C-alpha cells in the first residue's frame, strides 16, 4: 500500500529554518506530482507548494513564496520542503500528498499523517 511519511517538524523561533521530508513507498514515485499542504488549528487545510513528477516545475502559495523551497529526489523516493525565515503564522500541521499524472494544486490521491511545525515569536 501507498505510504507517505513526513518528518522534520518541530518547535522553532521566528526567523529560524526547518527542513521537512516526505518519504514515499508503495508507488512509482517518479510518476506522481507531489505537494505540501498545511492546516493551522481551527482552519482549513491550505496548499503550500507543489512539484511536478520530474521536478522541473514548482509552484508556491503567495504566503511562502521566496521563503520555502520544494524539491524531490526520485532516486530516493523522497521530497523535501526547506522552510526559511519562519513566522508564527507558519505554525501548522504540514502534510505531504501525491497525485498521479496530471498537475493539480488541489486534488491529491494520497496523504501523509502530517508533522507539526510550531514557530514561536
N, C-alpha and C positions, 0 to 999 in steps of 0.2 A: 504494500500500500504506500501511497504517497505520504511523505513526512517532510515538513518544513520546521526546522528548529532554530529559533532565534537565540542569540546570546550577545553579551556585551553591555547590557543595560546596567544602570547603577545610579548612585547619588553623586552629583557633582555641583560645583558652584557656577554661577553665571560667568560666562566668558571661557569656561573650560571646553574641552573636547571629549568626545566619545566615539568609538567605532563599534557599530553593530554588525553582527554577522548572521547570515541565514544559511544553514546547511540543508541541502535538499537531497532526498533519496526516494527511490521508487518511481522515478520519472526520467524521461530523456531531457535532462536539464537544458541542453542547448536548443531545444525546440520551444521553450517557454519564455514569454515575456514575464519579467519579474518586477514586482513593485513593493514599495514600503508604504504603509498606512499607519496612522496613529489615532488613538482615542483618549481624550482627556476625560477626567471624571465629570459625569453629567452631560457629556457632549457626544455627538455622533462621531463615527469613525471617519477620518478625513484622509484624503490622498496626500502623500508626501513626495514620492519620487518613483519613477519607473525607468526601466532599461529594456531595450529590445533584446531579442534572443541571442543575437551575435555580439551585443554590447556596443554597437556603433552609434546608437542614438539614445539620449537620455532626456528626461523631462521632469521639471520640478514644480511644486507648488510655489506660488509667489512668496509665501511666508518663509521659505527656506532657501530660496534661490540665492546663490553666492556664498552660502554658509555650509550647505550639505552637499556631499558628492556620493552618488551611487555608482557602484562598479560590480563586476562579476568575473568569476574565473570558471569558465565552462569545463576546464580540465579537472577542476576540483569540486565541481557542483556546489559552488558557494557564491553568495552575494554579500556585499558589504554596504554599509551606509556610514560614511565618515561625516561626523557632525562637529562643526567648529563654531566658536562664538555662541555657545548655547545660552538661551534665555529662559527665564522662568516659564514663559508661555510655551516652551517646547516640552514641558512636563506632560507625559502621557505614557500609555502602553503602546509600544511600537510592534506592528505586525508585518511579517513578510507574506507575500502572496505570489502565486504563479498562475499564469494564464496561457493555455495552449494556443499557439498560432498567431492570430492577428493582434494588432496593437489595441490596447484599451487602458484607460486610467480609472475605470470604474467597475468592470465586471471581471472577476477573477475566479478560477476554478478551485484553487486550494489555498488554505490559510494556515499559518503557524499559530501557536498558542500565545505568542506575544512576550515581550520583555519590557520591564518597567524602566523608564528614564525619568529621573527627578532632578530638576535644576533648582537649586536654592538661590535666593537673591542675596 
